[in-house]
Amino acid sequence: MNIALANHPLAQAEFGWNWRFGVQEGSRVSLWLFSFAIFGLLVMACDLGFRRVPNKLLVAVVVLQAVWLTFCTLHMPKVLRPDAGSWSQAGLGFVLGLLIFYPLWHFRKMGAGDVKFIAVLGFLLGPSAWLPVLLGTVICGIYALGAVVLSGYCARLGWWFYEPSRRGAPYAACIALAALAWVGFLNDRIIGLDAIWH
């Protein structure tokens, strides 16, 4: 179950306070966190450097997350985790990402790689992925505004500076940065709640 839902009365009624988060479970979650961090950094590097997110990377992550969800369902059903937490939450996050952002790609307002990355992020984090998506949008807006201001300033000084519109803002990189911060926050909440409950 995602930590964003852990305080809901229905969640407490269903699971009570029987949360297991021992050393073994903690090491497994740490492995997921490390893998998520690597994924986020790779997305940032690809988007900043080439303005694209490789399909092979996204497919590999979906497969690994599917394996992780299956393993957790069988062996760690009551462990608080910063990921989607269940197949239903992962599927909901994925579908919402596609349904909401596909029209933006269709009307050429967003790159296909960005839409696919948002959908995969929803599969990883569930519906709670919307917070890093929104935060990433703000970061991307600040980046674009700064690039435009800097471009105009350099032009007045006679310096060369690339046109931001030619490459577009690194939307996926900004969302990945926000997602890394969000997952770190969730993990801190998990550790804090575990200390209180136990």
C-alpha positions as CSV (number, residue, x, y, z in Angstrom):
1,M,0.0,0.0,0.0
2,N,1.3,3.4,-0.9
3,I,2.1,5.6,2.1
4,A,-0.1,8.3,0.7
5,L,-3.1,6.0,1.6
6,A,-1.7,4.7,4.8
7,N,-3.5,7.1,7.1
8,H,-6.9,6.5,5.5
9,P,-9.3,5.1,8.0
10,L,-10.3,2.3,5.6
11,A,-6.7,1.3,5.2
12,Q,-6.2,1.2,9.0
13,A,-9.4,-0.8,9.4
14,E,-8.3,-3.4,6.9
15,F,-4.7,-3.8,7.9
16,G,-4.7,-2.5,11.5
17,W,-1.2,-1.7,12.8
18,N,0.2,-5.0,11.6
19,W,2.9,-3.5,9.4
20,R,6.1,-5.5,9.0
21,F,9.2,-3.5,8.2
22,G,12.1,-5.5,9.6
23,V,15.7,-5.5,8.4
24,Q,15.0,-7.9,5.6
25,E,12.1,-5.9,4.2
26,G,14.0,-2.7,4.7
27,S,16.9,-4.0,2.6
28,R,14.5,-5.0,-0.2
29,V,12.8,-1.6,-0.2
30,S,16.3,0.0,-0.2
31,L,17.1,-2.0,-3.4
32,W,13.9,-0.6,-5.0
33,L,14.8,2.9,-4.0
34,F,18.3,2.5,-5.4
35,S,16.9,1.2,-8.7
36,F,14.4,4.0,-8.9
37,A,17.1,6.6,-8.3
38,I,19.2,5.1,-11.1
39,F,16.1,5.2,-13.4
40,G,15.4,8.8,-12.5
41,L,19.0,9.8,-13.2
42,L,19.1,8.0,-16.5
43,V,15.9,9.8,-17.6
44,M,17.4,13.1,-16.6
45,A,20.6,12.5,-18.5
46,C,18.8,11.3,-21.6
47,D,16.3,14.2,-21.6
48,L,18.8,16.9,-20.9
49,G,21.4,15.6,-23.4
50,F,19.2,14.4,-26.2
51,R,15.6,15.5,-25.4
52,R,14.4,11.9,-25.6
53,V,13.6,9.0,-23.2
54,P,14.6,5.6,-24.7
55,N,11.8,3.2,-25.1
56,K,14.1,0.3,-24.1
57,L,14.7,1.9,-20.7
58,L,10.9,2.4,-20.1
59,V,10.1,-1.1,-21.1
60,A,12.8,-2.6,-18.9
61,V,11.6,-0.5,-15.9
62,V,8.0,-1.7,-16.5
63,V,9.1,-5.3,-16.5
64,L,11.2,-4.9,-13.4
65,Q,8.4,-3.2,-11.6
66,A,6.0,-6.0,-12.6
67,V,8.4,-8.5,-11.1
68,W,8.7,-6.4,-7.9
69,L,4.9,-6.0,-7.5
70,T,4.5,-9.8,-7.9
71,F,7.2,-10.5,-5.4
72,C,5.8,-8.0,-2.9
73,T,2.3,-9.4,-3.3
74,L,3.5,-12.9,-2.4
75,H,6.1,-12.1,0.2
76,M,5.6,-8.5,1.6
77,P,1.9,-7.8,1.4
78,K,1.8,-5.6,4.5
79,V,5.0,-3.7,4.1
80,L,4.8,0.1,3.7
81,R,6.6,1.0,0.5
82,P,7.1,4.2,-1.5
83,D,6.1,2.6,-4.7
84,A,2.5,2.0,-6.0
85,G,2.0,-0.7,-3.4
86,S,-0.4,-2.9,-5.4
87,W,-1.3,-3.9,-9.0
88,S,-4.5,-1.9,-8.9
89,Q,-2.7,1.3,-7.8
90,A,0.0,0.7,-10.4
91,G,-2.5,0.1,-13.2
92,L,-4.6,3.1,-12.2
93,G,-1.5,5.4,-12.3
94,F,-0.5,4.0,-15.7
95,V,-3.9,4.4,-17.2
96,L,-4.4,7.9,-15.8
97,G,-1.1,9.0,-17.2
98,L,-1.9,7.8,-20.7
99,L,-5.5,9.1,-20.7
100,I,-4.7,12.6,-19.5
101,F,-1.5,13.2,-21.4
102,Y,-2.1,11.4,-24.7
103,P,-4.3,14.3,-26.0
104,L,-1.4,16.7,-25.3
105,W,0.9,14.5,-27.5
106,H,-1.9,14.2,-30.2
107,F,-2.1,18.0,-30.4
108,R,1.8,18.3,-30.4
109,K,1.9,20.0,-27.0
110,M,4.1,17.3,-25.4
111,G,6.6,14.8,-26.7
112,A,5.8,11.1,-27.0
113,G,8.7,10.3,-24.7
114,D,7.3,12.6,-22.0
115,V,3.9,11.0,-22.1
116,K,5.3,7.5,-22.0
117,F,7.5,8.4,-19.1
118,I,4.6,9.9,-17.1
119,A,2.6,6.7,-17.7
120,V,5.5,4.5,-16.5
121,L,6.0,6.8,-13.5
122,G,2.3,6.2,-12.7
123,F,2.9,2.5,-12.9
124,L,5.8,2.9,-10.5
125,L,4.2,5.2,-7.9
126,G,0.5,4.8,-8.5
127,P,-1.9,7.8,-8.5
128,S,0.4,9.6,-6.0
129,A,2.7,10.2,-9.1
130,W,0.5,13.3,-9.9
131,L,2.3,15.4,-7.3
132,P,5.8,15.0,-8.9
133,V,4.2,15.5,-12.3
134,L,2.7,18.8,-11.2
135,L,5.9,19.8,-9.4
136,G,7.9,18.9,-12.4
137,T,5.6,21.1,-14.6
138,V,6.4,24.0,-12.3
139,I,10.1,23.3,-12.5
140,C,9.9,23.0,-16.3
141,G,8.1,26.3,-16.5
142,I,10.8,28.0,-14.4
143,Y,13.4,26.4,-16.6
144,A,11.7,27.6,-19.8
145,L,11.2,31.1,-18.5
146,G,14.8,31.3,-17.4
147,A,16.0,30.1,-20.8
148,V,14.0,32.7,-22.6
149,V,15.2,35.5,-20.3
150,L,18.8,34.4,-20.6
151,S,18.5,34.0,-24.4
152,G,17.2,37.6,-24.7
153,Y,19.9,38.9,-22.4
154,C,22.6,37.2,-24.3
155,A,21.2,38.4,-27.6
156,R,21.3,42.0,-26.4
157,L,24.9,41.6,-25.5
158,G,25.7,40.0,-28.9
159,W,26.5,36.6,-27.3
160,W,25.3,33.4,-28.9
161,F,22.8,31.3,-27.0
162,Y,20.6,28.5,-28.3
163,E,16.9,29.2,-28.9
164,P,14.9,27.3,-26.2
165,S,12.1,26.7,-28.7
166,R,14.3,24.7,-31.0
167,R,14.9,21.9,-28.5
168,G,12.1,22.4,-26.0
169,A,12.2,22.3,-22.3
170,P,13.4,19.0,-20.7
171,Y,9.9,18.1,-19.3
172,A,10.8,14.5,-18.4
173,A,14.0,15.5,-16.6
174,C,12.1,18.0,-14.5
175,I,9.4,15.4,-13.6
176,A,12.2,12.8,-12.8
177,L,13.8,15.3,-10.5
178,A,10.5,16.0,-8.7
179,A,9.8,12.2,-8.5
180,L,13.1,11.5,-6.8
181,A,12.4,14.2,-4.2
182,W,8.8,12.8,-3.7
183,V,10.0,9.2,-3.3
184,G,12.6,10.4,-0.8
185,F,10.0,12.2,1.2
186,L,7.7,9.2,1.2
187,N,10.5,6.9,2.4
188,D,11.2,9.3,5.3
189,R,7.5,9.2,6.2
190,I,7.6,5.4,6.1
191,I,10.7,5.3,8.4
192,G,9.0,7.8,10.8
193,L,5.7,5.9,10.9
194,D,7.5,2.6,11.5
195,A,9.3,4.1,14.4
196,I,6.0,5.3,15.9
197,W,4.1,2.1,15.4
198,H,6.9,-0.1,16.7
